[in-house]
Amino acid sequence: MSAVNKERLVKRFSEYVGYDSESFHEKALGERVRNDLQALGLTVTTEGTDPDYLREHPEGFPNIYALLPGTAQGDPLLFAAHLDTVSPGKGKEALVKEDGGIVSKGDTVLGADDVSGLSAIFEALSVIKEKNLPHPDIEVLISPAEEVFCEGAKKFDFTSIRSKSAYVLDLTGPIGRAALAAPSIISFSIKVNGRAAHAGFEPEKGINALNIAVEALKDIKTGHIDKDTTVNFGTIRGGTGKNVVPETIEITGEVRSMDHSHALSVKDEIFERFDKAAKNAGGKVSVSFSEHVKAYRVAQTSDTVEKFLKAAEETGLKTEFIETFGGSDGNYYNEIGIETIVLASGMEKVHTTAEFTTVDALVRAAELTINLMTI
């Protein structure tokens, strides 16, 4: 029989969903989560986040770190989730249906990304305390601003973290799924500068920035350019009027790759193609790139994965290992040397108003988390 208190779990999930917590506006939920961790008897601090981050985002909240000292031998383990949601995330409400499905009202995201992860961690901690289950040191890190390329976690001082293994509860799919690899994500903005001229009287005096962009783009493959890499051009804007040769065009996009060095080379190739097209036409190009997260890959034979497999077996779960093309705090944790895998926590159709979860998924995620914490 499951030790999970289903009513408490669903109640907490619904209450947390009810907080407005779009990225950089997590203050109310952050205060609630901090207080609830303290109420469970954990040592909790919100120190360790770069003060500049908090000054820049006054409606945000710092990273929340909590420690439950161990009562048994074992290496410390880190469990993580995030506070923020994407837009539209104001006025959220969790509607629990008779069949166990949980949805939003339809005009916002539900926020199961990542309240499902938060709920699993809290229920696991509650059960461990109630049942006095033996466990190693359990570290908890709840980050803000994960949805904007892990901006919150990147501002945290990780020197206080003792764990060498981490489990981030922030993945879609059936409980028992784990992402062992995720990509580098590099975004770019390309500004093409030509020369304006009247399109009717003297178009030959102009340098058409749009033509330059078209010339560059025609030889750049998009979508899956290989099995591990995607390229996308997402926005284009520019020009001042239909009768004016466009002087400036700005294009934004991204590269994702499971190989960080390959992502960098693809980024460089994109710039080179735009630069060549601009020079051939007498124009100029300026490019800016941002490396948001770096690719990681955790071996299926690692201790972190072995513990997950054991906990999943004890929970009665079928396991599935995937490579995801989405980023998460797991990318950053792996980058700084904490071996991390990302676990499905009970969220589907995330980042849409059709997002949903189920009571059963929340229960199963909590059961798995209990077994991981007491492995």
Number of C-alpha atoms within 10 A of each C-alpha: 3 10 15 19 14 16 11 13 21 21 13 19 24 23 14 27 26 18 21 21 29 21 23 25 20 25 22 15 21 26 14 14 18 19 12 14 22 15 11 14 14 19 14 20 15 17 13 16 20 15 13 9 18 16 10 10 16 12 14 25 27 28 27 26 23 22 20 20 14 16 13 12 10 12 16 21 23 24 23 23 29 30 32 32 30 21 15 17 23 16 16 23 24 24 16 16 11 7 8 13 15 23 23 22 15 14 15 21 29 36 37 33 31 25 28 33 30 25 28 29 24 22 26 25 22 20 17 18 14 11 9 10 14 15 23 18 22 21 24 25 22 25 27 30 27 24 22 16 18 21 20 28 25 21 19 22 13 14 7 9 16 15 16 17 22 23 25 26 31 27 25 22 16 20 26 23 20 28 24 20 23 28 27 26 25 22 19 19 18 21 22 27 23 24 18 20 19 16 17 10 10 12 16 12 13 18 22 28 30 22 18 26 25 12 18 19 16 9 10 15 13 14 11 13 14 11 8 16 22 21 23 17 16 9 10 15 12 15 17 12 10 9 13 19 26 25 20 23 21 20 17 18 16 19 24 29 26 23 17 20 13 16 26 18 11 21 19 12 13 20 20 14 17 25 21 17 23 24 12 12 15 16 20 20 23 13 16 11 17 11 16 16 24 23 23 24 18 17 13 12 8 12 14 19 21 13 16 23 20 15 22 23 15 14 20 13 16 12 14 14 15 12 15 17 19 14 25 25 28 31 27 22 22 20 15 10 10 20 24 29 29 27 27 23 37 31 27 20 16 20 19 17 19 16 20 22 26 21 20 14 21 26 26 24 28 33 25 26 28 26 20 22 24 20 17
